[in-house]
Amino acid sequence: MNVINSLPSRDRRERSRALLIAFLAATALFAEQKKRAEPPPAVFPLSSLRVEGNQKLTVDKILSVAALKVGEPVIRTDFDQARKRLMATGAFQSVAYEFKPSMDAKGVDGVLRVIEVDYWFPYRFEDLPASDSALRAMLRKQELILGDQIPATKEVITRYTAAIEEFLGGKVEVTGKVISDVPDHPAIVFRPPAPRPNIAEVHFTGNDVLPTSSLVNSLAPVAVGVPYSDATMQELLDASVRTLYEERGRVGVTFPRIAVEKAARIDGVSVTVTVNEGESYSFANVKVVGVPGNQADGVKWRSGDIANLEGVRSGANKIVARLKSDGYLNATSKTDRTIHENNHTVDALITVTPGPQYHFGKLTIEGLDLITEPQIRKVWMLNPGSPFRPDYPDQFLKDLRDQGVFENLGDTRAEKTVNEKTKTVDVKLFFGAAKPKEKTGIQLPKGPWPQ
């Protein structure tokens, strides 16, 4: 007879509950004894640690936040904590790690693989009761990883905003957001949340070399309608009016006073800029360094010429554009000037960094039939191994469309894939639905085709 089933139902339930409790207790005791019997996980020192994937941030800065030190013992949780610390900075899209026994089996080699946030901006302050230098010094002191450019992530802006409010004694509310007051120069601005008045009018005083109409016509298109701040106005003046003066050798032009008042007939503020035009300067010496071959031909200045610094910057841009069209895709330039107050002359130095030269790899075409594709390949002018021209693929497609090679040509695009190891660039051309002009092929125009 089954003893439990012969008991009254209540007694059976109590007996079953007692057996279950006894079973769970025995299982827990067994697990605890097994845990005590197992040896603790082996701990080895960190033999080496490298960082992969960083572009803007230095290895030293990343390692200072990760806080993993070579020579100290590490386990997996140490790498987990390092990853959390790095992600908390707001500077990374992702952080992964890997560690394995070192070659001598006496330690572990570690790797931190990071992907940084794509967009970084300079930052500035507006309408805050502290100087720019004092605020920047405070932020640099507490920030282990970020510099003068920061990502516009929630973590970063929240952290910076809190630090600024604390520095100001909690008396001022601060917000931070990306603002594009200056065309092509977005920045993260930290300021009180109250809205700023828009610029409605611009005026000038103190000018003589340039007429007021020229100054207004240069500044008004980029300034009117923009929320006013001292920093924004200085940047707008530098980007527009200053270039007019520097084209005429007035390299010392300043804007010592900016008066702001409510506009009389328009909603917004009227801004009056006082100009100190300074003396006219001429070139003493202009030098270009770092340019391979004849890339600087045609970009020359002579001693005694008016010190057209805007022309020097334009010339530097032409050199870089020429280099890029010859396969130096990462070419950059830097322009430095030395002003000699005693004789009103200027030395200008253009330093060009060409970087590696890239060459064309292979062409792939998608969306064309077996008859049309070979015809398109015949007029493609970039040969494998030739210096890669970054503008050529898009110009090639534009010429096909403009010259009517296809009827009812659909969407087209060019996709470029850069191989950093081989310094080559492969191109894939995509063609939407299109009908060739001839059923048996296409009649290509004689040209001229882009060279």
WOTALIN-V437287 format. One record per residue. N is the residue number from 0. RES is the residue in three letters. PSI is psi in degrees with one decimal (* if undefined). NEAR is the number of other C-alpha atoms within 8 Angstrom. Layout:
# WOTALIN-V437287
n={N,N}
res={RES,RES}
psi={PSI,PSI}
near={NEAR,NEAR}
This chain:
# WOTALIN-V437287
n={0,1,2,3,4,5,6,7,8,9,10,11,12,13,14,15,16,17,18,19,20,21,22,23,24,25,26,27,28,29,30,31,32,33,34,35,36,37,38,39,40,41,42,43,44,45,46,47,48,49,50,51,52,53,54,55,56,57,58,59,60,61,62,63,64,65,66,67,68,69,70,71,72,73,74,75,76,77,78,79,80,81,82,83,84,85,86,87,88,89,90,91,92,93,94,95,96,97,98,99,100,101,102,103,104,105,106,107,108,109,110,111,112,113,114,115,116,117,118,119,120,121,122,123,124,125,126,127,128,129,130,131,132,133,134,135,136,137,138,139,140,141,142,143,144,145,146,147,148,149,150,151,152,153,154,155,156,157,158,159,160,161,162,163,164,165,166,167,168,169,170,171,172,173,174,175,176,177,178,179,180,181,182,183,184,185,186,187,188,189,190,191,192,193,194,195,196,197,198,199,200,201,202,203,204,205,206,207,208,209,210,211,212,213,214,215,216,217,218,219,220,221,222,223,224,225,226,227,228,229,230,231,232,233,234,235,236,237,238,239,240,241,242,243,244,245,246,247,248,249,250,251,252,253,254,255,256,257,258,259,260,261,262,263,264,265,266,267,268,269,270,271,272,273,274,275,276,277,278,279,280,281,282,283,284,285,286,287,288,289,290,291,292,293,294,295,296,297,298,299,300,301,302,303,304,305,306,307,308,309,310,311,312,313,314,315,316,317,318,319,320,321,322,323,324,325,326,327,328,329,330,331,332,333,334,335,336,337,338,339,340,341,342,343,344,345,346,347,348,349,350,351,352,353,354,355,356,357,358,359,360,361,362,363,364,365,366,367,368,369,370,371,372,373,374,375,376,377,378,379,380,381,382,383,384,385,386,387,388,389,390,391,392,393,394,395,396,397,398,399,400,401,402,403,404,405,406,407,408,409,410,411,412,413,414,415,416,417,418,419,420,421,422,423,424,425,426,427,428,429,430,431,432,433,434,435,436,437,438,439,440,441,442,443,444,445,446,447,448,449,450}
res={MET,ASN,VAL,ILE,ASN,SER,LEU,PRO,SER,ARG,ASP,ARG,ARG,GLU,ARG,SER,ARG,ALA,LEU,LEU,ILE,ALA,PHE,LEU,ALA,ALA,THR,ALA,LEU,PHE,ALA,GLU,GLN,LYS,LYS,ARG,ALA,GLU,PRO,PRO,PRO,ALA,VAL,PHE,PRO,LEU,SER,SER,LEU,ARG,VAL,GLU,GLY,ASN,GLN,LYS,LEU,THR,VAL,ASP,LYS,ILE,LEU,SER,VAL,ALA,ALA,LEU,LYS,VAL,GLY,GLU,PRO,VAL,ILE,ARG,THR,ASP,PHE,ASP,GLN,ALA,ARG,LYS,ARG,LEU,MET,ALA,THR,GLY,ALA,PHE,GLN,SER,VAL,ALA,TYR,GLU,PHE,LYS,PRO,SER,MET,ASP,ALA,LYS,GLY,VAL,ASP,GLY,VAL,LEU,ARG,VAL,ILE,GLU,VAL,ASP,TYR,TRP,PHE,PRO,TYR,ARG,PHE,GLU,ASP,LEU,PRO,ALA,SER,ASP,SER,ALA,LEU,ARG,ALA,MET,LEU,ARG,LYS,GLN,GLU,LEU,ILE,LEU,GLY,ASP,GLN,ILE,PRO,ALA,THR,LYS,GLU,VAL,ILE,THR,ARG,TYR,THR,ALA,ALA,ILE,GLU,GLU,PHE,LEU,GLY,GLY,LYS,VAL,GLU,VAL,THR,GLY,LYS,VAL,ILE,SER,ASP,VAL,PRO,ASP,HIS,PRO,ALA,ILE,VAL,PHE,ARG,PRO,PRO,ALA,PRO,ARG,PRO,ASN,ILE,ALA,GLU,VAL,HIS,PHE,THR,GLY,ASN,ASP,VAL,LEU,PRO,THR,SER,SER,LEU,VAL,ASN,SER,LEU,ALA,PRO,VAL,ALA,VAL,GLY,VAL,PRO,TYR,SER,ASP,ALA,THR,MET,GLN,GLU,LEU,LEU,ASP,ALA,SER,VAL,ARG,THR,LEU,TYR,GLU,GLU,ARG,GLY,ARG,VAL,GLY,VAL,THR,PHE,PRO,ARG,ILE,ALA,VAL,GLU,LYS,ALA,ALA,ARG,ILE,ASP,GLY,VAL,SER,VAL,THR,VAL,THR,VAL,ASN,GLU,GLY,GLU,SER,TYR,SER,PHE,ALA,ASN,VAL,LYS,VAL,VAL,GLY,VAL,PRO,GLY,ASN,GLN,ALA,ASP,GLY,VAL,LYS,TRP,ARG,SER,GLY,ASP,ILE,ALA,ASN,LEU,GLU,GLY,VAL,ARG,SER,GLY,ALA,ASN,LYS,ILE,VAL,ALA,ARG,LEU,LYS,SER,ASP,GLY,TYR,LEU,ASN,ALA,THR,SER,LYS,THR,ASP,ARG,THR,ILE,HIS,GLU,ASN,ASN,HIS,THR,VAL,ASP,ALA,LEU,ILE,THR,VAL,THR,PRO,GLY,PRO,GLN,TYR,HIS,PHE,GLY,LYS,LEU,THR,ILE,GLU,GLY,LEU,ASP,LEU,ILE,THR,GLU,PRO,GLN,ILE,ARG,LYS,VAL,TRP,MET,LEU,ASN,PRO,GLY,SER,PRO,PHE,ARG,PRO,ASP,TYR,PRO,ASP,GLN,PHE,LEU,LYS,ASP,LEU,ARG,ASP,GLN,GLY,VAL,PHE,GLU,ASN,LEU,GLY,ASP,THR,ARG,ALA,GLU,LYS,THR,VAL,ASN,GLU,LYS,THR,LYS,THR,VAL,ASP,VAL,LYS,LEU,PHE,PHE,GLY,ALA,ALA,LYS,PRO,LYS,GLU,LYS,THR,GLY,ILE,GLN,LEU,PRO,LYS,GLY,PRO,TRP,PRO,GLN}
psi={138.9,114.5,-42.6,-44.0,-21.6,-12.4,157.3,154.3,-40.3,-42.3,-35.3,-40.6,-41.9,-40.5,-40.5,-41.5,-40.0,-41.9,-39.8,-44.0,-41.3,-38.4,-45.0,-40.1,-41.8,-38.4,-43.2,-39.7,-40.6,-42.4,-41.6,-42.4,-38.0,-40.7,-41.2,-31.0,-26.8,139.6,150.1,154.4,144.1,138.6,126.4,154.0,155.1,112.2,-39.2,156.5,123.8,161.9,134.9,144.7,-8.4,141.7,-49.1,-33.7,141.2,158.9,-41.5,-41.5,-41.3,-43.6,-30.2,-32.2,-38.7,-34.0,33.5,122.1,130.5,133.5,-19.9,148.6,142.6,150.9,177.9,-40.2,-27.3,-40.0,-36.8,-44.1,-37.8,-41.6,-43.3,-40.7,-41.7,-42.7,-32.3,-17.6,-20.9,8.2,-5.8,141.6,-38.1,154.2,126.1,162.0,162.2,139.1,145.6,163.7,140.8,169.7,-35.2,2.2,18.3,-3.2,-162.3,145.6,131.0,152.5,131.8,119.0,118.0,149.3,115.1,158.0,142.7,-47.1,122.7,146.3,151.0,161.0,157.5,173.0,146.7,138.1,35.5,142.9,51.7,152.1,156.7,-43.3,-38.9,-41.6,-41.3,-39.6,-40.0,-45.0,-38.4,-34.2,-34.6,-15.6,116.7,-22.3,-28.9,153.4,-135.3,-11.0,136.3,153.0,146.9,53.2,158.4,-41.6,-44.1,-48.9,-39.9,-43.0,-42.3,-42.4,-45.7,-40.4,-40.3,-43.6,-41.0,-40.7,-32.9,13.0,17.8,14.2,-12.7,129.3,137.2,138.7,156.5,130.5,159.7,127.4,137.0,52.7,-44.3,122.4,132.1,11.9,64.9,150.2,155.6,122.6,127.5,122.4,169.7,155.2,-12.2,136.8,149.7,147.3,148.2,151.3,125.0,-33.9,151.3,139.0,161.9,150.7,152.1,-5.4,148.3,-44.4,-41.7,138.1,152.9,-37.5,-39.3,-40.1,-44.7,-42.6,-24.0,-40.3,-41.3,-43.8,-29.0,-12.3,-40.0,128.9,-8.1,135.0,133.1,139.2,155.9,-44.6,-42.6,-43.8,-39.7,-41.9,-40.3,-39.8,-42.5,-37.5,-19.7,-67.0,-41.7,-39.5,-34.1,-42.2,-39.1,-21.8,-20.5,16.2,5.8,71.1,-15.1,16.8,137.9,164.6,80.1,-19.8,134.9,112.8,132.9,130.0,162.9,132.9,143.3,-43.0,-1.4,146.8,118.0,-163.4,150.9,128.7,126.2,121.3,125.2,129.3,131.7,101.4,-23.2,-175.0,161.2,136.9,154.4,163.6,135.8,-43.8,136.6,124.9,139.6,124.9,152.0,6.6,125.8,146.7,-135.4,28.6,-20.2,4.3,137.5,-5.2,82.8,148.9,146.9,150.2,134.0,-17.5,153.9,135.0,77.8,86.1,-30.2,-37.5,-35.1,-44.7,-40.3,-38.8,-39.6,-39.6,-35.7,-40.2,-44.9,-42.8,-38.6,-40.8,-44.3,-36.4,-11.9,18.1,-3.9,77.9,-26.4,19.4,139.1,165.4,155.1,131.8,122.3,147.1,146.8,117.7,129.2,102.9,-29.9,-36.2,13.5,50.3,164.5,133.6,134.5,135.4,119.5,116.1,116.6,132.7,98.7,-37.2,-174.4,154.0,134.1,148.1,157.0,137.0,-87.0,158.7,130.7,137.8,131.7,139.7,-1.6,156.0,175.6,-20.3,-41.4,-38.2,-46.7,-32.2,-38.9,-38.7,-31.3,-32.5,-1.4,122.6,-11.6,121.9,146.8,131.8,-13.3,155.1,133.6,133.1,109.5,-26.1,-13.2,-46.6,-45.6,-38.6,-36.6,-47.5,-37.5,-41.6,-38.5,-43.5,-45.7,-33.6,5.9,35.4,-35.9,150.1,140.6,44.0,128.4,-159.0,141.5,152.3,158.1,130.0,125.1,130.3,119.3,129.5,106.4,-26.8,-45.6,-8.1,46.3,159.9,121.1,146.7,134.4,124.4,129.8,129.4,129.8,-175.2,125.2,152.2,124.4,154.8,-31.8,141.9,-32.6,4.8,-164.9,147.1,109.3,137.6,158.0,-17.2,-161.5,143.8,153.4,135.3,*}
near={3,5,6,7,8,7,8,7,7,6,8,11,8,8,9,8,8,8,8,8,8,8,8,8,8,8,8,8,8,8,8,8,8,8,7,7,6,6,5,4,4,4,7,10,12,15,11,8,10,8,11,8,8,11,6,5,9,8,9,6,10,12,9,9,11,11,7,9,6,9,7,8,8,10,8,6,6,9,11,8,9,12,12,8,10,14,12,8,10,13,13,12,10,8,12,8,10,7,8,7,10,10,5,6,7,9,11,14,12,13,11,12,10,13,10,12,10,5,6,9,11,10,11,9,9,11,7,9,5,7,7,8,6,8,11,8,8,9,10,10,7,6,8,9,10,9,7,6,9,12,12,12,8,7,9,13,11,9,8,9,12,8,9,10,13,8,9,10,7,8,6,9,8,11,10,11,9,9,8,9,9,10,7,5,7,12,11,13,13,13,11,11,7,4,4,7,8,12,15,13,10,13,10,12,9,8,12,6,5,8,8,10,6,8,11,11,8,10,13,10,7,10,10,11,7,9,9,11,9,7,7,10,10,8,9,13,10,9,8,10,12,10,10,8,13,13,12,10,13,14,12,7,11,8,9,7,7,9,7,8,7,8,11,4,4,7,8,10,15,13,13,11,12,12,13,10,13,9,8,10,12,14,16,9,9,13,7,10,8,8,11,6,4,6,9,9,6,4,7,7,7,8,9,7,8,10,15,11,10,9,8,10,9,8,9,13,9,8,11,13,8,9,13,13,12,10,13,13,12,8,12,8,11,8,11,7,8,7,8,8,6,4,5,11,12,14,11,13,11,13,10,14,9,14,8,8,11,12,13,14,10,8,8,8,10,8,8,8,6,6,8,11,10,8,11,8,7,7,7,7,7,7,6,8,7,8,10,13,9,9,7,8,10,9,9,11,11,8,9,10,10,7,7,7,13,12,9,7,11,8,8,9,9,11,8,8,7,8,8,6,4,5,11,12,14,12,13,11,13,12,14,9,9,10,8,11,10,7,6,5,10,12,7,6,6,5,4,4,8,7,3}
